[in-house]
Amino acid sequence: MTIQTAIGDHVASDALPPSTDFAARAEYGREARRRTPRSAHEGWTPPPDRFDPIALLEEQATTRVPELVPIRHARMMVSPFTFYRGAALLMAADLAGTPVSGITTQICGDAHLSNFGVFGTPERTLVFDMNDFDETLPGPWEWDVKRLAASFEVAGRSRGFSDEERREINLTVVRGYRERMLRAAESRVLDAWYDRLDADQLMEYVTAGQEPKRGADKLAKRADAALAKARTKDSTRAVAKLVEVVDGELRIAADPPLIVPIEQLDTMRNTRAQQEDWMREVLASYQSTLQQQNHPMREFSYMHLARKVVGVGSVGTRAWIVLLRGRNDSDPLLLQAKQAEASVLERFLLASEYDNHGERVVRGQRLMQAASDMFLGWRRETGIDGIERDFYIRQLHDWKGSADVDTMKVSVAQVYARVCGETLARAHARAGDRVAIASYLGNSDRFDRAIAEFARDYADQNDRDYAAFAEAVASGRLEAADSV
């Protein structure tokens, strides 16, 4: 049975209890638990006819910029964790065969621990939230929880954490999710909607329960330094790092193959003017999708364009950084225009209600985040190659900061696991039926333990897939660049 067959009727059903009938919503969650016990989520065993993971990665590469695909493979080769980051499609295919409660919400679709972090809101406060929604789609909330918990297990292995340390971290992820969802279900409606984690609250999480005091103070100092560093990662710093002056004009500096200005792209040498006209049209037309009518975007003019390699899983999709100028050269702005393809979830779930995948990403992000980038919007345009593509546009940097997995210690991972679990619950509570989900989860740790077991077993699967991936690179079946 396909996952679409299994949950599609529920997604489209009008039999859901009225949104104002809280008791019926709670009963719906309890009924879902009877239908799919929480223990059903425990562990992971690959089916005998499981797909070829390398074939799926090869399939993904067919829609990407060919010369960038080896960079994606090189980044995935670094470790089992970086492989996991690029393997959202593989895990979606696996999750499609796992039990679900039948309760759906807007999900991230790629909720691994590196897709959380701090960023600045339009009100100029620093908040912690999810920050990547390329795969967002309505679907089973459990899929996000499983991907998040498994990411901590995979990362813990890369850091050399013990079995017991990893298990406790995995339990903490799910406990944080469950307890925050229970709290949201009991909250007043607007309190649940406006709930978010700002920098001051994050510091409280860091210091809470840390003993002895010296250890708490040390951890707090590290967190405070990380937040201070995030505040410096704004558009001004991005410009200082990425922009240079050439013949008296601001230009994006080349750093091939990761950043290639438009005039240096071999395929574009004779069409630079066309490409820049295309981007001007994108920037002009996308403004109709911004949430604010009298938007400051109207006061910026186009200056320069470059292709930029981003992330791990996204490498190979078309991503541009655009340099804009406000009042003068001392008033620059960098935007990112990133290609949006169909979510990796769509072959297993109902297709998006939005015809434009850029709109799918933006609407999902606005729904799940406590506050979104004021420059966030979307557009579909026909490129100079005659092919229509969807894009979403956002500010390149705005007080952005994320966890450093390569140096993360057990004490930090424990706090970070709690914060990520709670943040995911906030997003699901805002985008779905928090009362039904909370009722399904219950007050015991039964679901926590089931997902911790799943995370351990799925990390084993990730190790096997990574080994197959490394073998495919070594054999020449997949090409990986020498540098990333």
Secondary structure per residue as TSV (DSSP state, phi and psi in degrees):
chain	resnum	aa	ss	phi	psi
A	1	M	-	360.0	131.5
A	2	T	-	-77.0	157.6
A	3	I	H	-64.6	-33.2
A	4	Q	H	-63.9	-39.3
A	5	T	H	-65.2	-38.2
A	6	A	H	-70.3	-38.8
A	7	I	H	-117.6	-8.1
A	8	G	H	-58.4	-40.1
A	9	D	H	-62.5	-37.1
A	10	H	H	-68.3	-40.8
A	11	V	H	-60.3	-41.7
A	12	A	H	-90.5	-4.0
A	13	S	-	-70.6	146.5
A	14	D	S	-103.2	15.7
A	15	A	-	-89.9	2.1
A	16	L	S	-63.4	145.9
A	17	P	-	-64.3	151.5
A	18	P	-	-55.7	143.1
A	19	S	T	-62.7	-23.1
A	20	T	T	-89.2	-6.5
A	21	D	-	-94.7	84.6
A	22	F	H	-65.7	-35.6
A	23	A	H	-65.6	-41.0
A	24	A	H	-66.4	-35.9
A	25	R	H	-66.2	-40.3
A	26	A	H	-64.9	-41.0
A	27	E	H	-65.4	-35.8
A	28	Y	H	-60.3	-40.9
A	29	G	H	-65.1	-40.4
A	30	R	H	-67.0	-38.3
A	31	E	H	-64.7	-39.0
A	32	A	H	-61.5	-36.2
A	33	R	H	-67.9	-36.5
A	34	R	H	-68.1	-36.1
A	35	R	H	-73.4	-42.2
A	36	T	S	-129.0	92.0
A	37	P	-	-57.0	150.9
A	38	R	G	-60.3	-30.1
A	39	S	G	-66.8	-18.0
A	40	A	G	-65.2	-19.8
A	41	H	G	-84.9	-2.0
A	42	E	-	-72.7	133.5
A	43	G	-	70.0	177.5
A	44	W	-	-151.3	128.0
A	45	T	-	-130.2	121.9
A	46	P	-	-67.1	140.0
A	47	P	-	-70.5	156.3
A	48	P	T	-59.9	-31.2
A	49	D	T	-101.4	30.8
A	50	R	-	-58.0	146.5
A	51	F	-	-62.2	162.8
A	52	D	-	-83.2	111.6
A	53	P	H	-61.5	-33.0
A	54	I	H	-69.5	-37.5
A	55	A	H	-62.8	-37.3
A	56	L	H	-66.6	-40.1
A	57	L	H	-66.8	-37.7
A	58	E	H	-63.8	-39.3
A	59	E	H	-63.0	-42.7
A	60	Q	H	-60.5	-35.7
A	61	A	H	-67.1	-20.4
A	62	T	T	-67.1	-22.1
A	63	T	T	-100.6	5.0
A	64	R	S	-105.6	165.2
A	65	V	-	-63.4	116.3
A	66	P	G	-54.1	-42.8
A	67	E	G	-72.5	-11.1
A	68	L	G	-96.2	-17.5
A	69	V	H	-58.2	-42.2
A	70	P	H	-60.9	-28.5
A	71	I	H	-68.5	-42.0
A	72	R	H	-58.1	-46.7
A	73	H	H	-63.5	-38.2
A	74	A	H	-63.9	-40.2
A	75	R	H	-67.8	-36.5
A	76	M	H	-71.0	-24.3
A	77	M	H	-76.0	-14.9
A	78	V	T	-57.5	-41.8
A	79	S	-	-165.1	165.0
A	80	P	H	-57.8	-29.1
A	81	F	H	-72.5	-44.0
A	82	T	H	-66.5	-32.6
A	83	F	H	-62.0	-44.8
A	84	Y	H	-58.0	-40.4
A	85	R	H	-60.5	-34.3
A	86	G	H	-91.7	1.7
A	87	A	-	-109.4	35.7
A	88	A	H	-61.2	-37.6
A	89	L	H	-64.7	-41.6
A	90	L	H	-61.4	-44.8
A	91	M	H	-70.5	-35.8
A	92	A	H	-60.2	-41.6
A	93	A	H	-63.4	-36.3
A	94	D	H	-71.8	-44.1
A	95	L	H	-63.9	-26.3
A	96	A	T	-60.6	-21.1
A	97	G	T	-101.4	7.6
A	98	T	S	-97.2	158.8
A	99	P	-	-63.6	146.9
A	100	V	-	-132.3	153.8
A	101	S	-	-74.1	-22.4
A	102	G	S	90.9	-2.4
A	103	I	-	-93.9	121.2
A	104	T	E	-110.2	157.9
A	105	T	E	-151.1	175.1
A	106	Q	E	-71.5	123.4
A	107	I	E	-115.2	158.7
A	108	C	-	-70.1	-44.6
A	109	G	S	88.4	-13.4
A	110	D	-	-150.7	56.0
A	111	A	-	-86.8	51.3
A	112	H	-	-82.4	165.4
A	113	L	G	-64.3	-23.1
A	114	S	G	-81.2	-6.1
A	115	N	G	-96.2	24.4
A	116	F	E	-122.8	153.7
A	117	G	E	173.7	-173.4
A	118	V	E	-103.4	148.6
A	119	F	E	-158.1	165.8
A	120	G	E	-88.3	139.0
A	121	T	-	-87.2	165.8
A	122	P	T	-58.7	-23.4
A	123	E	T	-84.3	3.8
A	124	R	S	64.6	43.7
A	125	T	-	-116.1	157.2
A	126	L	E	-99.3	124.8
A	127	V	E	-128.0	158.2
A	128	F	E	-103.6	130.9
A	129	D	E	-163.4	178.0
A	130	M	E	-73.8	151.4
A	131	N	-	-140.8	17.0
A	132	D	-	-143.1	122.6
A	133	F	-	-131.4	26.4
A	134	D	T	-58.4	-30.1
A	135	E	T	-105.1	8.7
A	136	T	-	-60.1	143.0
A	137	L	E	-170.8	152.2
A	138	P	E	-63.6	134.0
A	139	G	E	-174.2	-172.3
A	140	P	E	-68.2	123.7
A	141	W	H	-60.0	-28.9
A	142	E	H	-60.5	-30.9
A	143	W	H	-61.8	-42.1
A	144	D	H	-63.9	-42.5
A	145	V	H	-63.1	-42.1
A	146	K	H	-66.6	-41.7
A	147	R	H	-66.7	-38.2
A	148	L	H	-66.1	-48.9
A	149	A	H	-62.6	-43.0
A	150	A	H	-63.8	-32.2
A	151	S	H	-65.0	-35.3
A	152	F	H	-69.7	-37.0
A	153	E	H	-64.4	-45.6
A	154	V	H	-63.6	-44.9
A	155	A	H	-65.3	-39.2
A	156	G	H	-61.5	-37.8
A	157	R	H	-64.9	-41.5
A	158	S	H	-65.3	-27.0
A	159	R	T	-89.9	-4.1
A	160	G	T	79.9	20.6
A	161	F	-	-66.7	150.4
A	162	S	-	-73.5	166.0
A	163	D	H	-56.4	-44.6
A	164	E	H	-68.7	-39.8
A	165	E	H	-62.3	-43.7
A	166	R	H	-66.1	-41.3
A	167	R	H	-62.0	-42.4
A	168	E	H	-65.7	-37.8
A	169	I	H	-65.3	-43.2
A	170	N	H	-60.9	-43.6
A	171	L	H	-62.9	-36.7
A	172	T	H	-65.0	-39.9
A	173	V	H	-55.2	-52.5
A	174	V	H	-74.1	-35.8
A	175	R	H	-61.8	-42.4
A	176	G	H	-61.4	-42.1
A	177	Y	H	-62.8	-49.6
A	178	R	H	-64.8	-46.3
A	179	E	H	-68.4	-36.7
A	180	R	H	-68.5	-35.8
A	181	M	H	-67.8	-40.1
A	182	L	H	-61.9	-41.1
A	183	R	H	-65.0	-40.8
A	184	A	H	-64.0	-37.7
A	185	A	H	-65.5	-27.6
A	186	E	H	-95.2	-6.4
A	187	S	S	-78.9	163.4
A	188	R	-	-65.5	152.0
A	189	V	H	-54.1	-51.9
A	190	L	H	-70.5	-29.9
A	191	D	H	-63.1	-41.0
A	192	A	H	-66.2	-37.3
A	193	W	H	-71.1	-41.1
A	194	Y	H	-86.8	-5.3
A	195	D	-	-58.3	131.8
A	196	R	-	-156.6	169.0
A	197	L	E	-114.9	107.6
A	198	D	E	-94.6	179.3
A	199	A	H	-62.1	-40.3
A	200	D	H	-64.4	-42.7
A	201	Q	H	-65.7	-36.4
A	202	L	H	-61.2	-40.3
A	203	M	H	-64.4	-34.4
A	204	E	H	-64.1	-39.1
A	205	Y	H	-63.1	-40.9
A	206	V	H	-62.9	-41.6
A	207	T	H	-89.1	-19.5
A	208	A	T	-64.9	128.2
A	209	G	T	74.1	8.2
A	210	Q	-	-88.1	119.6
A	211	E	S	-129.6	146.3
A	212	P	S	-72.6	179.4
A	213	K	H	-60.1	-36.5
A	214	R	H	-59.9	-39.0
A	215	G	H	-66.1	-39.5
A	216	A	H	-65.3	-42.4
A	217	D	H	-63.4	-40.1
A	218	K	H	-64.8	-43.7
A	219	L	H	-66.4	-39.2
A	220	A	H	-64.1	-39.8
A	221	K	H	-64.1	-39.9
A	222	R	H	-64.5	-43.4
A	223	A	H	-65.4	-41.0
A	224	D	H	-64.6	-39.4
A	225	A	H	-66.0	-38.2
A	226	A	H	-65.9	-39.5
A	227	L	H	-67.6	-40.1
A	228	A	H	-63.1	-38.9
A	229	K	H	-65.7	-39.5
A	230	A	H	-61.2	-38.0
A	231	R	H	-65.1	-24.0
A	232	T	H	-82.3	-15.5
A	233	K	-	-85.8	65.6
A	234	D	S	-110.3	-173.6
A	235	S	H	-61.9	-34.5
A	236	T	H	-62.4	-45.0
A	237	R	H	-68.8	-38.5
A	238	A	H	-59.6	-42.0
A	239	V	H	-64.1	-44.5
A	240	A	H	-60.6	-33.3
A	241	K	H	-84.3	-33.9
A	242	L	H	-107.7	-10.9
A	243	V	E	-117.6	142.6
A	244	E	E	-132.1	168.0
A	245	V	E	-102.6	123.4
A	246	V	E	-124.5	119.6
A	247	D	T	52.0	40.4
A	248	G	T	80.6	4.6
A	249	E	E	-123.2	146.0
A	250	L	E	-69.2	132.7
A	251	R	E	-141.6	147.2
A	252	I	E	-72.8	128.2
A	253	A	-	-74.6	141.4
A	254	A	-	-78.1	141.0
A	255	D	B	-148.0	64.3
A	256	P	T	-66.6	147.2
A	257	P	T	-90.1	5.7
A	258	L	T	-77.9	-36.5
A	259	I	E	-131.0	118.0
A	260	V	E	-127.4	109.6
A	261	P	E	-57.6	153.5
A	262	I	G	-55.3	-37.9
A	263	E	G	-73.8	-12.2
A	264	Q	G	-100.9	-2.8
A	265	L	-	-76.8	118.7
A	266	D	G	-55.8	-40.8
A	267	T	G	-74.1	-7.6
A	268	M	G	-115.5	4.0
A	269	R	T	-57.4	-37.4
A	270	N	T	-93.2	2.6
A	271	T	-	-133.0	22.5
A	272	R	H	-57.2	-44.7
A	273	A	H	-61.6	-40.4
A	274	Q	H	-63.1	-43.9
A	275	Q	H	-64.2	-40.5
A	276	E	H	-70.3	-37.5
A	277	D	H	-62.3	-39.0
A	278	W	H	-60.9	-44.8
A	279	M	H	-67.7	-38.0
A	280	R	H	-59.7	-39.6
A	281	E	H	-66.8	-40.7
A	282	V	H	-59.8	-47.9
A	283	L	H	-65.3	-35.4
A	284	A	H	-72.3	-43.5
A	285	S	H	-78.9	-29.5
A	286	Y	H	-68.7	-17.3
A	287	Q	G	-62.9	-22.4
A	288	S	G	-68.4	-14.7
A	289	T	G	-97.3	-2.7
A	290	L	S	-73.5	150.5
A	291	Q	S	-75.3	-24.8
A	292	Q	-	-102.3	132.0
A	293	Q	S	-70.5	-59.5
A	294	N	S	-84.6	75.4
A	295	H	-	-91.5	142.7
A	296	P	G	-63.2	-15.6
A	297	M	G	-55.0	-29.6
A	298	R	G	-63.7	-20.7
A	299	E	G	-95.0	0.8
A	300	F	-	-104.0	145.3
A	301	S	E	-119.5	150.9
A	302	Y	E	-67.0	139.9
A	303	M	E	-123.6	-47.5
A	304	H	E	-160.4	165.0
A	305	L	E	-143.5	142.4
A	306	A	E	-148.7	150.4
A	307	R	E	-85.6	138.4
A	308	K	E	-132.0	134.1
A	309	V	-	-82.3	129.5
A	310	V	-	-129.2	143.8
A	311	G	S	65.9	-152.6
A	312	V	S	-121.4	-64.2
A	313	G	T	-63.7	-26.8
A	314	S	T	-85.8	-9.8
A	315	V	T	-59.4	130.4
A	316	G	T	106.2	-24.4
A	317	T	S	-73.8	158.3
A	318	R	-	-79.7	117.4
A	319	A	E	-132.7	129.3
A	320	W	E	-120.4	145.1
A	321	I	E	-108.8	136.9
A	322	V	E	-121.4	125.3
A	323	L	E	-93.5	125.7
A	324	L	E	-119.5	159.1
A	325	R	E	-126.5	131.5
A	326	G	S	-92.4	-118.1
A	327	R	S	-62.7	-40.1
A	328	N	S	-159.8	-170.2
A	329	D	T	-66.7	-17.1
A	330	S	T	-88.0	8.3
A	331	D	S	-130.0	58.4
A	332	P	E	-89.7	166.9
A	333	L	E	-148.8	137.8
A	334	L	E	-113.1	125.4
A	335	L	E	-112.2	159.2
A	336	Q	E	-118.1	128.1
A	337	A	E	-109.6	112.6
A	338	K	E	-117.6	133.4
A	339	Q	E	-65.2	138.3
A	340	A	-	-115.3	117.0
A	341	E	-	-100.5	178.2
A	342	A	-	-59.5	140.3
A	343	S	-	-59.7	145.0
A	344	V	T	-63.4	-16.4
A	345	L	T	-80.2	-18.2
A	346	E	T	-68.0	-23.7
A	347	R	T	-77.5	-10.3
A	348	F	T	-114.5	-15.1
A	349	L	S	-122.5	-176.9
A	350	L	-	-67.5	144.7
A	351	A	-	-63.4	154.7
A	352	S	-	-60.7	145.5
A	353	E	S	-72.7	-13.1
A	354	Y	-	-98.1	127.3
A	355	D	S	-68.5	-31.6
A	356	N	S	-96.0	122.6
A	357	H	H	-72.1	-24.6
A	358	G	H	-63.9	-42.1
A	359	E	H	-65.3	-38.6
A	360	R	H	-56.7	-46.9
A	361	V	H	-62.8	-49.3
A	362	V	H	-65.0	-44.9
A	363	R	H	-66.9	-37.8
A	364	G	H	-65.0	-41.5
A	365	Q	H	-64.4	-45.4
A	366	R	H	-62.3	-31.5
A	367	L	H	-75.3	-39.4
A	368	M	H	-90.1	-28.7
A	369	Q	S	-82.9	148.8
A	370	A	S	-69.0	-32.5
A	371	A	S	-153.0	137.8
A	372	S	-	-117.8	158.7
A	373	D	-	-55.8	130.1
A	374	M	T	-68.3	-15.5
A	375	F	T	-94.4	5.1
A	376	L	-	-73.6	122.2
A	377	G	E	-160.8	-174.7
A	378	W	E	-143.2	165.5
A	379	R	E	-165.0	147.1
A	380	R	E	-111.9	129.1
A	381	E	E	-140.3	152.3
A	382	T	E	-87.4	123.0
A	383	G	-	-74.9	174.9
A	384	I	T	-68.8	-11.7
A	385	D	T	-88.1	2.7
A	386	G	S	83.0	3.3
A	387	I	-	-99.6	130.3
A	388	E	E	-76.7	134.3
A	389	R	E	-138.6	150.4
A	390	D	E	-97.2	142.8
A	391	F	E	-135.2	152.6
A	392	Y	E	-122.2	149.7
A	393	I	E	-120.7	140.7
A	394	R	E	-154.5	168.8
A	395	Q	E	-71.8	141.3
A	396	L	S	-68.2	-47.4
A	397	H	-	-139.6	136.6
A	398	D	S	-152.8	87.2
A	399	W	S	55.6	47.6
A	400	K	-	-93.7	138.1
A	401	G	B	-151.9	148.4
A	402	S	-	-144.6	164.4
A	403	A	-	-72.8	145.2
A	404	D	-	-95.6	99.3
A	405	V	G	-63.7	-34.1
A	406	D	G	-67.0	-20.6
A	407	T	G	-117.9	4.3
A	408	M	-	-65.9	128.8
A	409	K	-	-94.9	166.6
A	410	V	H	-58.2	-44.7
A	411	S	H	-63.1	-38.2
A	412	V	H	-70.1	-43.4
A	413	A	H	-61.4	-35.4
A	414	Q	H	-63.7	-46.4
A	415	V	H	-67.2	-44.0
A	416	Y	H	-63.5	-36.8
A	417	A	H	-61.8	-43.9
A	418	R	H	-63.1	-45.3
A	419	V	H	-64.2	-43.5
A	420	C	H	-66.2	-41.9
A	421	G	H	-60.6	-44.6
A	422	E	H	-67.1	-38.6
A	423	T	H	-64.5	-41.2
A	424	L	H	-62.2	-39.9
A	425	A	H	-64.0	-40.4
A	426	R	H	-58.3	-43.9
A	427	A	H	-65.0	-45.2
A	428	H	H	-66.9	-36.7
A	429	A	H	-65.1	-34.3
A	430	R	H	-75.6	-32.5
A	431	A	H	-100.9	-7.5
A	432	G	T	-144.0	-159.0
A	433	D	T	-93.4	92.3
A	434	R	H	-63.3	-31.8
A	435	V	H	-68.1	-45.5
A	436	A	H	-66.6	-42.3
A	437	I	H	-64.0	-45.0
A	438	A	H	-61.7	-40.2
A	439	S	H	-64.6	-37.6
A	440	Y	H	-64.9	-43.5
A	441	L	H	-66.3	-44.5
A	442	G	-	74.1	-176.7
A	443	N	S	-94.3	-13.5
A	444	S	S	-84.9	173.8
A	445	D	S	-96.4	20.3
A	446	R	H	-60.0	-45.8
A	447	F	H	-67.3	-38.8
A	448	D	H	-56.1	-47.8
A	449	R	H	-67.2	-37.3
A	450	A	H	-63.6	-43.9
A	451	I	H	-71.8	-34.1
A	452	A	H	-60.9	-39.8
A	453	E	H	-67.3	-40.6
A	454	F	H	-59.8	-45.4
A	455	A	H	-59.0	-43.2
A	456	R	H	-62.6	-48.2
A	457	D	H	-67.8	-37.5
A	458	Y	H	-72.7	-28.5
A	459	A	H	-64.0	-34.3
A	460	D	H	-61.6	-42.9
A	461	Q	H	-62.5	-40.7
A	462	N	H	-62.4	-38.7
A	463	D	H	-62.5	-41.4
A	464	R	H	-65.8	-42.1
A	465	D	H	-65.7	-37.8
A	466	Y	H	-64.2	-40.3
A	467	A	H	-63.8	-40.9
A	468	A	H	-65.3	-37.2
A	469	F	H	-65.2	-46.3
A	470	A	H	-61.7	-38.4
A	471	E	H	-66.0	-38.9
A	472	A	H	-65.2	-36.1
A	473	V	H	-69.4	-44.4
A	474	A	H	-63.6	-34.1
A	475	S	H	-80.9	-13.3
A	476	G	T	92.6	-1.3
A	477	R	S	-62.7	-39.2
A	478	L	S	-115.9	142.7
A	479	E	-	-100.9	132.8
A	480	A	-	-123.8	137.2
A	481	A	-	-68.8	157.5
A	482	D	S	-72.3	-28.6
A	483	S	-	-135.2	160.8
A	484	V	-	-122.7	360.0
